[in-house]
Amino acid sequence: MIDIVIAMLISFAIAGLLGLGLALADKFLRVEEDPRLQRVTEMLPGANCGGCGYPGCSGYAASIVNKEVDNLNACKVSKAEQKEKIKQYLKETPGPDGSTITIK
């Protein structure tokens, strides 16, 4: 019986140490995502057609937020009003580094 109790205590100690390790990893190794990425993805049409050359609207939104594209003409599905809203949003909303994005 004492062997079972010792085994349980050792298991709980190991689980506690692993849990502590995960908590520390979450605190120090977390990668912050740009909140503008989600909003730009929502503002795109959501067709996920790949006509822009990116793997769906989320891929295109990531390229916009990462400043890999300088205009929104690649998306043939979105309307001019949608493109203008995206441009205005990125011009007015700073990212985690405090910079804004200006798109032609």
C-alpha positions as a LaTeX table, in Angstrom:
\begin{tabular}{lrrr}
\hline
Residue & $x$ (\AA) & $y$ (\AA) & $z$ (\AA) \\
\hline
Met1 & 0.00 & 0.00 & 0.00 \\
Ile2 & 2.84 & 2.39 & 0.83 \\
Asp3 & 4.34 & 1.74 & $-2.61$ \\
Ile4 & 1.15 & 2.96 & $-4.28$ \\
Val5 & 1.12 & 6.16 & $-2.20$ \\
Ile6 & 4.77 & 6.86 & $-3.02$ \\
Ala7 & 4.14 & 6.25 & $-6.72$ \\
Met8 & 1.15 & 8.64 & $-6.63$ \\
Leu9 & 3.18 & 11.33 & $-4.86$ \\
Ile10 & 5.99 & 11.02 & $-7.39$ \\
Ser11 & 3.47 & 11.21 & $-10.25$ \\
Phe12 & 1.85 & 14.33 & $-8.78$ \\
Ala13 & 5.27 & 15.95 & $-8.27$ \\
Ile14 & 6.26 & 15.26 & $-11.89$ \\
Ala15 & 2.90 & 16.56 & $-13.13$ \\
Gly16 & 3.32 & 19.70 & $-11.03$ \\
Leu17 & 6.81 & 20.34 & $-12.41$ \\
Leu18 & 5.63 & 19.81 & $-15.98$ \\
Gly19 & 2.68 & 22.14 & $-15.37$ \\
Leu20 & 5.02 & 24.78 & $-13.99$ \\
Gly21 & 7.24 & 24.35 & $-17.05$ \\
Leu22 & 4.26 & 24.86 & $-19.36$ \\
Ala23 & 3.18 & 27.96 & $-17.45$ \\
Leu24 & 6.65 & 29.47 & $-17.73$ \\
Ala25 & 6.87 & 28.58 & $-21.42$ \\
Asp26 & 3.52 & 30.28 & $-22.02$ \\
Lys27 & 4.69 & 33.41 & $-20.27$ \\
Phe28 & 8.14 & 33.74 & $-21.83$ \\
Leu29 & 7.78 & 32.08 & $-25.25$ \\
Arg30 & 4.43 & 33.51 & $-26.34$ \\
Val31 & 4.33 & 35.01 & $-29.81$ \\
Glu32 & 1.99 & 37.99 & $-30.04$ \\
Glu33 & $-0.07$ & 38.11 & $-33.21$ \\
Asp34 & $-0.92$ & 41.43 & $-34.80$ \\
Pro35 & $-4.59$ & 42.08 & $-33.92$ \\
Arg36 & $-5.06$ & 43.80 & $-37.27$ \\
Leu37 & $-4.63$ & 40.45 & $-39.01$ \\
Gln38 & $-7.96$ & 39.11 & $-37.76$ \\
Arg39 & $-9.80$ & 42.32 & $-38.59$ \\
Val40 & $-8.38$ & 42.54 & $-42.13$ \\
Thr41 & $-9.30$ & 38.89 & $-42.72$ \\
Glu42 & $-12.87$ & 39.68 & $-41.68$ \\
Met43 & $-12.97$ & 42.70 & $-44.00$ \\
Leu44 & $-11.95$ & 40.64 & $-47.04$ \\
Pro45 & $-14.76$ & 38.90 & $-48.96$ \\
Gly46 & $-14.04$ & 35.44 & $-47.54$ \\
Ala47 & $-14.25$ & 33.66 & $-50.91$ \\
Asn48 & $-10.89$ & 31.90 & $-50.33$ \\
Cys49 & $-10.61$ & 31.59 & $-54.11$ \\
Gly50 & $-6.82$ & 31.96 & $-54.28$ \\
Gly51 & $-7.13$ & 34.36 & $-57.22$ \\
Cys52 & $-4.83$ & 36.81 & $-55.45$ \\
Gly53 & $-2.02$ & 34.26 & $-55.46$ \\
Tyr54 & $-2.21$ & 33.58 & $-51.72$ \\
Pro55 & $-3.72$ & 30.58 & $-49.94$ \\
Gly56 & $-7.10$ & 32.08 & $-49.15$ \\
Cys57 & $-8.16$ & 35.35 & $-47.62$ \\
Ser58 & $-6.23$ & 34.79 & $-44.39$ \\
Gly59 & $-2.98$ & 34.37 & $-46.36$ \\
Tyr60 & $-3.68$ & 37.53 & $-48.32$ \\
Ala61 & $-4.53$ & 39.40 & $-45.11$ \\
Ala62 & $-1.24$ & 38.27 & $-43.58$ \\
Ser63 & 0.67 & 39.58 & $-46.59$ \\
Ile64 & $-1.15$ & 42.92 & $-46.31$ \\
Val65 & $-0.46$ & 43.30 & $-42.58$ \\
Asn66 & 3.16 & 42.17 & $-43.03$ \\
Lys67 & 3.60 & 44.89 & $-45.68$ \\
Glu68 & 4.39 & 42.40 & $-48.45$ \\
Val69 & 1.89 & 44.01 & $-50.84$ \\
Asp70 & 1.59 & 47.70 & $-51.64$ \\
Asn71 & $-1.89$ & 47.68 & $-53.19$ \\
Leu72 & $-5.08$ & 45.67 & $-52.91$ \\
Asn73 & $-5.61$ & 45.05 & $-56.61$ \\
Ala74 & $-4.74$ & 41.35 & $-56.35$ \\
Cys75 & $-8.12$ & 40.59 & $-54.78$ \\
Lys76 & $-10.53$ & 40.52 & $-57.70$ \\
Val77 & $-13.52$ & 39.44 & $-55.60$ \\
Ser78 & $-13.62$ & 42.37 & $-53.15$ \\
Lys79 & $-15.44$ & 45.53 & $-54.06$ \\
Ala80 & $-13.89$ & 48.98 & $-54.14$ \\
Glu81 & $-15.73$ & 49.93 & $-50.92$ \\
Gln82 & $-14.21$ & 46.96 & $-49.10$ \\
Lys83 & $-10.74$ & 47.83 & $-50.31$ \\
Glu84 & $-11.20$ & 51.44 & $-49.20$ \\
Lys85 & $-12.35$ & 50.33 & $-45.74$ \\
Ile86 & $-9.26$ & 48.13 & $-45.40$ \\
Lys87 & $-6.98$ & 50.98 & $-46.46$ \\
Gln88 & $-8.63$ & 53.37 & $-44.02$ \\
Tyr89 & $-8.51$ & 50.84 & $-41.17$ \\
Leu90 & $-4.80$ & 50.14 & $-41.66$ \\
Lys91 & $-4.03$ & 53.84 & $-42.00$ \\
Glu92 & $-5.76$ & 54.65 & $-38.69$ \\
Thr93 & $-4.93$ & 51.58 & $-36.60$ \\
Pro94 & $-1.39$ & 51.13 & $-35.28$ \\
Gly95 & 0.06 & 47.66 & $-34.86$ \\
Pro96 & 1.89 & 46.26 & $-31.84$ \\
Asp97 & 5.00 & 48.22 & $-32.82$ \\
Gly98 & 3.02 & 51.48 & $-33.05$ \\
Ser99 & 3.29 & 51.85 & $-36.83$ \\
Thr100 & 0.46 & 52.13 & $-39.31$ \\
Ile101 & 0.26 & 50.82 & $-42.86$ \\
Thr102 & $-0.36$ & 53.02 & $-45.87$ \\
Ile103 & $-1.57$ & 51.23 & $-48.98$ \\
Lys104 & $-2.01$ & 52.82 & $-52.39$ \\
\hline
\end{tabular}
